[in-house]
């Protein structure tokens, strides 16, 4: 059965299930709205501080980043609000790049509890979006992407990271795991047609949580070993190896990330 026949069968199945592409799109949007509204309700009252395992540390990171901005410093490397003014280089393991968003809210006078809740809701939306796009790209179906996005956004581990641990670095990293996983899928099974996806995933992960980046790199190495012979038969993967291995390959991925951000559409 050729590719066009499969596409026609898939299109006919969607038409029978939803009646029209508009009905399918409406269903996907409603699922997104319901998930985000449910998470919004879990954050009520929105101004309340989340008493998680790491909450004091991450609240202080946000205020330290806001203080740096107030003093005209974008990234100080050492946050001097820690340890009674002695300072602590927390950004070595928890980069502060994405904390510029809640830090700006703090500079606008928004309360620390509301700031964190708003930022976590933004992370919820971004997480849903990346998993939806990657799930849709893998399954070639918006419904498949929606199922993956709902399950991933509401999974128990992620909920624990938000409401029990308040592990903000991991919450941010979970936005980029789908991009890395789809990027590896694209590398192994689809001739690396979208290298910018893997590049965006790793750059975003590195700017979110260093430990998660190490895990993602280890997973990449493991999959490269498991699918070594398959990768050799992939023209682009083999060419990247011939041009200089990991260094050259990662350079090309980052260049494609900067110039080819077309989305997974």
N, C-alpha and C positions, 0 to 999 in steps of 0.2 A: 504494500500500500504506500503510494508516494506521498510527499509532503502536502501537496495541494488537496489531495483527497482527505487527508487527516484534518486539514484546516476547515474544509467544507463540512465534515462531520461534526467538528467541534462547534462551528457556527450554527449549524442546524440544531444541535443539542441545546445551545444557549437560547435559541429562538423558541424552542419548544418549552423550555423551563421558565423563561421570563417574558416571552411575548415580543420584546424589542430590546435593543441595546439601552434605550432610555430607562426601561424598568430595571435592568441590571445595574446601571449606574446609580439609580435612585436607591436600590437596595444597598449597594456598597456605601453610599453616603450616609444612609440611615444607620448602618452598623457603626460607622465612624462616629457619628453624632451621639449615639447611645453609649458607646464606650467612653468617650471623653466626658459626657455628662455624668456618667457613673463615677468616674474618677474625680470630677469636680465636687460631687456630693461627698465623697470620702474625705475631701480636704476641708469640709465645713467644720467649725467656723474657719474661714479662710485666713483670718489674722492670727490664728492660734499657732504657737510654736510646736513643731513635731518633736516629741521627746524620744528620739531614737538613740541607738547606741553611740553613734558618731555625730549626733546633732550639734553639740557644742563646738566641735572642731570645724564643721563645715559652715555653721553660722559665722564663726569667727573668720574663716577664710573669706567669706563674702564681705564682711565689714572691713577686713584688712585690704582687700582689693579696692573697695570704695575709698578708703583712706589714702591709698596710693594715688588714685585718680584725683582726689581732692588736692593732693600735694604736687600734682603735675607729673607723677611717675606712672608709666603704663604698666611695666612689669619690674618689680624691684628685686625679685629673687629671694629676698628675705622679708617675711611679714613681721613687722615690729609690734603688732598688737599682741603677739603670742608671748607667753612667759614673762608677763609683767614688763614688757618693753624690751626684753633681751633679744627677742626675735627668734624666728624659726623658719628654716628653708623648706616649708611644706611643698612648694611648687616643684621640688625635685621628684616627688612621686605623684603629686596631684597638680598638674598644670592649671594655671589660672585663666587661660584664654577665654573659655566660655563663661567664666564667672563675671566677665565684663558686663554681661546682660543684667544679672541681678544687682551688680554693683552700681550700675547706672540708675536702677530703680531706687536703690538706697540714697543716692545723691539727690534724687527728686523728692525725697522725704517719705517714701513708702516704708511702712513698718517692716521689721525683719521677718515676722511670721508671714505677712502677706507676700513679701518679696519671694520667699522660698516657695510658697504655694503656687504663685504665678509661674515661677521658673520651672517647677516640677510639672505643671500642666503643659508648658511649652515642650518640655522633654517628652511628655506623653504623646503629644501631637507628632513630634518629629520621629519618635520610635514607631508609632503606627504607620506613618508615611513611608519610612524606609523599608519596613517589613512588607507593607502592601506592594510597593513597587518591585521589590526583589521577589516576593512570592508570585506576583503576576508575571514577572519575566521568566521565572522557572516553570510555572504551570501553564503559561500562555492563556491565562484566564483571570479576569478581574475577580471572579468569585473565589478562585483559589487564593489569590492575593489577600482578599478580605478575610477568609478563614484563617490564614496564617497570621495576619495582622492582629485579629481579635485574640487568638490564642496566645500570641507572643506578648502583646501589650498587657494582658491580664494574667500572665503566668505567675505562679506562686512566688517564684524566686524574685521576680521583679517587684512584686508587691511588698515582699519582705525588705528588699533594698530601700524602698521608699518609706514605708510606715513603721517598720520595726528597727531597722539598722540606720536608716537615712544615710546610706552609703552613696553619696552624691557622685563620686567619681565613677562608680560602677553604673549608676543610673545613666550618666552621660555616655559611657562606653557602650551600653546596650543599644544606643541609637545607631552605632556604626557596625555592630556585629552582623546584621543582615547584609550590609554592603560588602563586608569582607567575605562572608560565606557565598554570596552570589558571585563575587569576583573570582573566587576559587573555582566555583562551578563553571563559570565562563571560561576560565583558563583551561580546565581539564576537559570539558565536554563540548565547548562551543568555539574552539580555536581562538580564544582570547580576543573576541571581537570588540569588547568594551573594557580595555585595560584601565581606563580612568576610574571605573567603579572601584576596583581594588585599591587604586591609589587614594581616592577620596576616603575610603574606609579606613585605611591604615593611618592616614594623616589625621583624620578626625579622632580615631582611637588614641593616637599618640598625644593629642592635645587634650584628652579627657582623663585617661587613667593608664599609667605606665605599666602596671602589673597586667592589666588586660591585654595590653599591646604585646607583652612577652608571651602570654598564652596564645594569642592570635598568630604570632610568628611561629611558635612551636607547632600549632595545628597546620600551618602552611607547609612547614618542613615535613611533617608526618605525611600529609597528603601527597607532597611531591615525591616522597619515597614510595608510597603505595602505588602511585600512578606514574612511576618513572617512565616506563616503556610507552605508555599512552602519550605522555607529554612529548617524548622524542618524535612521535609521529605527527604532533601538532606543528605546523610550519612556523607560527609566530613564537611559540614557546622554544622550539629548537633554535630559531634564529637569535632569540634573546640570550640563550645559553652560549651560542657560538660567538656572540658579540662581546662577551665578557662576564657572563654569569650573573650573580645576584646584583652586583653593583650597577651594571649597565641596565639590567632589567628594571630595577627599582627607579633608576633615573628616567627611563622611558615612561614608566607608569606615572611618575609625578608630573612629567611634561604633559602627558595625555590628560591628567587630572586638571591641569591648569587651562588647557586649550580646548578640551572636549567635554565640558560639563553640559551635556545635552539631556541628562536624566536618563532613567531607565524606562523610556517611553516607547 
